[in-house]
Amino acid sequence: MPNGLTVRLEALDTSSTAWGDQAHILVSARSEMLWASLSVDTLGTEVSASVTAFFDDWIEAIAELHGDAFEISHTLHETRTTYAASDENVKDAMANLLPWSQRTLDPEAD
């Protein structure tokens, strides 16, 4: 097992996209719940308070899940960007340590 840290940028991209997709799905779900909650008054006074509480709880829960999914997607994207920039900085620093004639050699080519 090699020493050091290996970061799969593609995996961070895929995960970020998947979490972003979930955030968009949750926006849709919340919108559907809001739309459905508009018809609570047609159910009558005996059940409207319970149904309203049900919708309110679910709409709040979906909003929280959306926020979590969006934050995770954003964090994964930022992490990917940071690792990619760090890789470039290390590559440039290493090139500066090499003799001029070897600065364009590809370390992956061997």
N, C-alpha and C positions, 0 to 999 in steps of 0.2 A: 504494500500500500504506500503510495507516494506521500511525502510530507507536504503540507500546505493545504490551501483551500481551492477547491474547484467549484466554480459557479457556472451552471448551465443557463446562459442568457435566454435560450429558446424556451426553457422551462418557466422562467420568470415571465416571459412574454405570454406564453400560453395560459399560465395561471392568472395573470393580470386580466387578460381578455375574458377568461371564464368568469371571474368575479365581477367584471364590468357587465357582462351579459346577465348575470344574476341580478345585479342592481337594476338593470332596465326591466327585467321581468317583474321585479318587485314594485316598480313604479306602475306597471300595468295592473298588477294585482290590487294595489292600493286604489287606483282609479276605479276599478270595477267595484270594490267594496264601497267607495264613496258614492258611486252611482246607485248601487243597490240600497244604500242607507237612506236615500231620498224617499223611498216608498214606505218607510216605517209607519208613517201616519195612517196609511190605508189598512193597517192590520188591526186597528182598534185600540182603545185605551187600556184594555186588560193586558196586552202583551207588548205594547209599544215601548215601555220603559225598559223591559228586559232585552228586547231586540236592539234598542238603541245602545244599551250598555255593551251588548255583544259586538255590535259593529264598531263602537268607539274603541273597545279593547283591541280588536283585530286590526283596525286602521292604525292605531298607535304602534302595535307590535310590528306590523309590516313596515311602517316608517322607520322604526329603529333598525330592523334587518336591512333595509335599503341603505341606511347610513353606514352600517357596518360593512356591507358588501362593497359600497363605493370606496370607503376608506381603505379596505384591504386591497382593492384593485389599484388605487392610487399609490399605496405604499409599495406594492410589488413593482409597479412601473418606476417609481423613484429609486428603488433598490437596484433594479436592472440598469437604470441610467447611471447610477453612482458606480456600480461595478464596472460597467463598460468604460466610463471615464477613467477610473482607477487603472484599469488594464492598459489603456492608452498612455497614461502618465508613466507607468512602470516601464512600458515598452520604450518610450522616449528616453527615460532616464538610463535604461540599460544601453540603448544605442549610443548615448553620449559617453559611455564608459569604454566603448569599443573603438579600435582604430578606425579612421575615416573609411578605409577600404572595405571594412566589414559591416558598416552600419546598415546596409540594405539587405543583408542576409536574412533569410526566413528561417527562424528556429524550428518551425514545424516541418521543414523540407527534409530533414535527416531521417 
